[in-house]
Amino acid sequence: MPATGFSIGVSRLATALKNLGKLENTDVTGPVVVLVMDRDIESLGRYQRMVTALRAAGIRAEMYLGGAGMKAQMKYADRRDSPCVVIQGSDERASGEVQIKDLVEGARLAAEIADNREWRESRPAQFSVPEGELVAAVRRVLAAQAAERTKG
């Protein structure tokens, strides 16, 4: 079906409006990213259920969909401005837990740690919770980050 159209470019328009102060600056962070450590069907379903539980609680969340390793997934979460990531490998799954890594607090603490070995051993801003407490733990991380933003 033939048609004509016109657009100045939504991204350019949004940037121009923001620069003119016509857009409200909201304090919106990126989604919580559930990292994919195991790629079998059962694990992918478990990761998707975590995302569904977070979304059902009103928390923006997504599952990493690429085929990359953990380092690339963490970089992806950083680019998405994710407040935290959820990690569950085979060890965590065996113990019925998930790891939550607070990326905002981790970045702040990184400035205080000079030694790479110390960083790996201390795992700052990363903690384990039982899988059933995932939503409550993520809410606590998000609330702490929101309180810190309003203070600063």
Residue frames relative to the residue before (quaternion, step in Angstrom):
aa qw qx qy qz dx dy dz
M 1.0000 0.0000 0.0000 0.0000 0.00 0.00 0.00
P 0.3593 -0.7449 0.5163 0.2224 3.61 -0.56 1.07
A 0.0945 0.7808 -0.6123 0.0809 3.52 -1.11 0.75
T 0.2267 -0.7368 0.6118 0.1772 3.52 -1.26 0.27
G 0.0192 -0.8049 0.5930 -0.0057 3.51 -1.16 0.49
F 0.1811 -0.7656 0.6086 0.1031 3.50 -1.31 0.14
S 0.1250 0.7749 -0.6138 0.0839 3.55 -1.00 0.81
I 0.3378 -0.7318 0.5513 0.2154 3.54 -1.00 0.77
G 0.5893 -0.5578 0.3698 0.4526 3.57 1.26 -0.14
V 0.3910 -0.7592 0.4751 0.2120 3.53 -0.41 1.26
S 0.6653 0.5024 -0.3256 0.4459 3.61 0.89 -0.83
R 0.6541 0.4962 -0.3193 0.4733 3.59 1.00 -0.75
L 0.6318 0.5275 -0.3263 0.4648 3.56 1.02 -0.78
A 0.6649 0.5033 -0.3058 0.4595 3.59 0.88 -0.92
T 0.6482 0.5115 -0.3170 0.4666 3.60 0.96 -0.83
A 0.6597 0.5071 -0.3077 0.4616 3.57 0.92 -0.89
L 0.6661 0.4951 -0.3037 0.4679 3.60 0.93 -0.88
K 0.6369 0.5209 -0.3262 0.4655 3.58 1.01 -0.78
N 0.6667 0.5049 -0.2979 0.4602 3.59 0.95 -0.89
L 0.6861 0.4618 -0.2745 0.4906 3.58 1.13 -0.60
G 0.4890 -0.6825 0.4170 0.3481 3.57 1.29 -0.08
K 0.4684 0.6965 -0.4245 0.3395 3.56 1.25 0.39
L 0.6836 0.4061 -0.2849 0.5353 3.59 1.25 -0.20
E 0.4695 -0.6613 0.5082 0.2898 3.52 -1.02 0.83
N 0.3251 -0.7190 0.5777 0.2090 3.57 -0.92 0.89
T 0.0982 -0.8057 0.5832 0.0333 3.56 -0.39 1.20
D 0.4385 -0.6841 0.5263 0.2503 3.50 -1.23 0.51
V 0.2223 0.7926 -0.5285 0.2074 3.56 0.69 1.12
T 0.1988 -0.7633 0.6040 0.1139 3.55 -0.87 0.96
G 0.6396 -0.5250 0.4009 0.3932 3.52 -1.31 0.21
P 0.6629 -0.5140 0.3660 0.4029 3.54 -1.29 0.02
V 0.5238 -0.5442 0.5329 0.3814 3.52 -1.32 0.33
V 0.1986 -0.7939 0.5656 0.1018 3.59 -0.80 0.97
V 0.2447 -0.7324 0.6204 0.1375 3.55 -0.89 1.04
L 0.3003 -0.7740 0.5330 0.1629 3.57 -0.55 1.19
V 0.3323 -0.7340 0.5639 0.1813 3.55 -1.13 0.74
M 0.1163 -0.8239 0.5541 0.0240 3.55 -0.32 1.27
D 0.7675 0.1861 -0.0942 0.6061 3.61 1.09 -0.72
R 0.2844 -0.8139 0.4924 0.1192 3.57 -0.85 0.96
D 0.4269 0.6859 -0.4927 0.3233 3.61 1.15 0.29
I 0.6904 -0.5123 0.3243 0.3946 3.58 -1.21 0.55
E 0.6531 0.5202 -0.3242 0.4447 3.59 0.90 -0.87
S 0.6796 0.4863 -0.2894 0.4668 3.60 0.91 -0.91
L 0.6375 0.5244 -0.3354 0.4539 3.58 0.94 -0.82
G 0.6358 0.5198 -0.3213 0.4715 3.58 1.04 -0.73
R 0.6397 0.5201 -0.3179 0.4682 3.58 1.04 -0.80
Y 0.6499 0.5025 -0.3188 0.4728 3.60 0.95 -0.83
Q 0.6591 0.5053 -0.3142 0.4600 3.57 0.96 -0.84
R 0.6207 0.5281 -0.3435 0.4667 3.62 1.06 -0.66
M 0.6098 0.5337 -0.3531 0.4676 3.60 1.08 -0.66
V 0.6473 0.5089 -0.3128 0.4736 3.57 0.94 -0.90
T 0.6522 0.5223 -0.3083 0.4547 3.58 0.94 -0.90
A 0.6510 0.5087 -0.3176 0.4653 3.60 0.96 -0.83
L 0.6523 0.5019 -0.3163 0.4717 3.59 0.96 -0.83
R 0.6701 0.4937 -0.3024 0.4646 3.59 0.90 -0.89
A 0.6353 0.5314 -0.3321 0.4514 3.58 1.00 -0.79
A 0.6792 0.4584 -0.2778 0.5013 3.58 1.19 -0.55
G 0.5804 -0.6192 0.3613 0.3863 3.59 1.26 0.16
I 0.5265 0.6110 -0.4100 0.4259 3.58 1.24 0.39
R 0.4284 -0.6801 0.5272 0.2758 3.57 -0.83 0.99
A 0.1421 0.7959 -0.5710 0.1422 3.58 -0.75 1.04
E 0.0012 -0.7757 0.6310 0.0073 3.52 -1.27 0.52
M 0.3847 -0.6837 0.5703 0.2436 3.52 -1.29 0.46
Y 0.4933 -0.6397 0.4930 0.3231 3.57 -0.98 0.81
L 0.2163 -0.8299 0.5074 0.0837 3.58 -0.71 1.07
G 0.5645 0.6188 -0.3908 0.3818 3.61 1.19 -0.23
G 0.5213 -0.6431 0.4697 0.3066 3.52 -1.33 -0.07
A 0.4313 0.7377 -0.4275 0.2949 3.59 1.25 0.28
G 0.5989 -0.5680 0.4425 0.3505 3.51 -1.37 0.22
M 0.7695 -0.3934 0.2503 0.4364 3.53 -1.36 0.02
K 0.6403 0.5363 -0.3448 0.4283 3.62 0.88 -0.85
A 0.6747 0.4763 -0.2910 0.4829 3.61 0.91 -0.89
Q 0.6341 0.5253 -0.3343 0.4585 3.60 1.03 -0.72
M 0.6376 0.5093 -0.3262 0.4772 3.59 1.04 -0.75
K 0.6312 0.5144 -0.3321 0.4762 3.60 1.00 -0.76
Y 0.6160 0.5400 -0.3367 0.4644 3.58 1.04 -0.79
A 0.6609 0.5037 -0.3058 0.4647 3.58 0.89 -0.93
D 0.6276 0.5220 -0.3338 0.4714 3.60 1.03 -0.74
R 0.6674 0.4957 -0.3048 0.4647 3.60 0.91 -0.88
R 0.6750 0.4751 -0.2845 0.4876 3.60 1.11 -0.64
D 0.3935 -0.7311 0.4603 0.3142 3.59 1.32 -0.03
S 0.1929 0.8160 -0.5137 0.1819 3.53 1.05 0.86
P 0.4311 -0.7048 0.4942 0.2706 3.60 -0.89 0.83
C 0.7928 -0.0778 0.0648 0.6010 3.58 1.13 -0.64
V 0.2704 -0.7330 0.5943 0.1908 3.54 -1.31 0.27
V 0.3074 -0.7100 0.6046 0.1896 3.52 -1.30 0.50
I 0.0693 -0.8017 0.5935 -0.0157 3.56 -0.82 1.06
Q 0.1307 0.7666 -0.6249 0.0692 3.55 -0.95 0.90
G 0.0615 -0.7828 0.6190 -0.0143 3.53 -0.40 1.29
S 0.7662 -0.3713 0.2467 0.4628 3.55 -1.27 -0.16
D 0.6300 0.5347 -0.3456 0.4446 3.63 1.01 -0.71
E 0.6737 0.4807 -0.2923 0.4792 3.58 0.92 -0.93
R 0.6395 0.5306 -0.3274 0.4498 3.57 0.95 -0.85
A 0.6462 0.5296 -0.3167 0.4490 3.60 0.97 -0.86
S 0.7425 0.3693 -0.2243 0.5118 3.59 1.06 -0.68
G 0.5017 -0.6850 0.4117 0.3310 3.62 1.27 0.13
E 0.5739 0.5946 -0.3657 0.4282 3.57 1.15 0.59
V 0.2008 -0.7107 0.6465 0.1912 3.50 -1.42 0.06
Q 0.3486 -0.6840 0.5951 0.2377 3.53 -1.25 0.51
I 0.1087 -0.7590 0.6378 0.0731 3.55 -1.04 0.79
K 0.1135 -0.7881 0.6039 0.0366 3.53 -0.80 1.04
D 0.2797 -0.7493 0.5868 0.1265 3.54 -0.63 1.22
L 0.2742 -0.8107 0.4971 0.1431 3.59 -0.24 1.26
V 0.6283 0.5343 -0.3415 0.4507 3.59 1.06 -0.65
E 0.6897 0.4530 -0.2700 0.4962 3.58 0.85 -0.97
G 0.6203 0.5529 -0.3339 0.4450 3.59 1.05 -0.76
A 0.6530 0.5010 -0.3092 0.4764 3.58 0.98 -0.83
R 0.6444 0.5132 -0.3256 0.4640 3.58 1.00 -0.78
L 0.6970 0.4724 -0.2730 0.4653 3.58 0.90 -0.92
A 0.5589 0.6198 -0.3887 0.3904 3.59 1.13 -0.57
A 0.6213 0.5548 -0.3399 0.4367 3.56 1.08 -0.66
E 0.6920 0.4839 -0.2694 0.4631 3.58 1.17 -0.55
I 0.7000 0.4262 -0.2536 0.5138 3.60 1.25 -0.33
A 0.2161 -0.8154 0.5289 0.0933 3.56 -0.59 1.16
D 0.7200 0.4463 -0.2344 0.4768 3.59 1.09 -0.70
N 0.4712 -0.6937 0.4734 0.2696 3.58 -0.79 1.05
R 0.6330 0.5291 -0.3336 0.4562 3.61 0.98 -0.79
E 0.6413 0.5205 -0.3155 0.4673 3.58 0.97 -0.89
W 0.6266 0.5461 -0.3232 0.4525 3.59 1.04 -0.85
R 0.6875 0.4853 -0.2855 0.4585 3.59 0.84 -0.99
E 0.6908 0.4859 -0.2821 0.4551 3.58 0.97 -0.83
S 0.7218 0.4530 -0.2643 0.4515 3.59 0.91 -0.85
R 0.1097 -0.8285 0.5366 0.1167 3.59 1.17 -0.62
P 0.0203 -0.8544 0.5192 0.0055 3.59 0.67 1.06
A 0.8499 0.1568 -0.1504 0.4801 3.50 -1.17 0.77
Q 0.6093 0.4986 -0.3779 0.4871 3.59 1.13 0.58
F 0.0763 0.8070 -0.5771 0.0996 3.55 -0.81 1.00
S 0.4107 -0.6977 0.5383 0.2340 3.55 -1.29 0.43
V 0.0074 -0.7587 0.6511 0.0172 3.52 -1.21 0.65
P 0.5868 -0.5322 0.4437 0.4191 3.59 -1.17 0.36
E 0.6247 -0.5875 0.3655 0.3619 3.56 -1.02 0.81
G 0.6500 0.5362 -0.3102 0.4401 3.59 1.05 -0.71
E 0.6944 0.4508 -0.2645 0.4945 3.60 1.24 -0.35
L 0.2844 0.8036 -0.4847 0.1957 3.59 1.28 0.24
V 0.7007 0.4764 -0.2852 0.4480 3.58 0.70 -1.08
A 0.6705 0.4966 -0.3088 0.4566 3.61 0.85 -0.90
A 0.6620 0.5036 -0.3128 0.4585 3.60 0.96 -0.81
V 0.6459 0.4959 -0.3250 0.4808 3.61 0.97 -0.79
R 0.6221 0.5365 -0.3438 0.4549 3.60 1.00 -0.75
R 0.6417 0.5187 -0.3273 0.4604 3.60 0.99 -0.81
V 0.6422 0.5155 -0.3229 0.4664 3.59 0.97 -0.84
L 0.6810 0.4912 -0.2891 0.4597 3.57 0.87 -0.97
A 0.6477 0.5126 -0.3195 0.4644 3.60 1.00 -0.80
A 0.6467 0.5100 -0.3219 0.4670 3.60 0.96 -0.81
Q 0.6551 0.5012 -0.3153 0.4693 3.59 0.98 -0.80
A 0.6408 0.5182 -0.3239 0.4646 3.60 0.99 -0.82
A 0.6495 0.5090 -0.3176 0.4671 3.59 0.96 -0.84
E 0.6509 0.5146 -0.3138 0.4616 3.58 1.00 -0.77
R 0.6447 0.5182 -0.3207 0.4615 3.60 1.02 -0.77
T 0.6807 0.4802 -0.2995 0.4652 3.61 0.97 -0.79
K 0.6018 0.5501 -0.3516 0.4600 3.59 1.19 -0.53
G 0.7415 0.4397 -0.2254 0.4538 3.53 0.87 -1.04
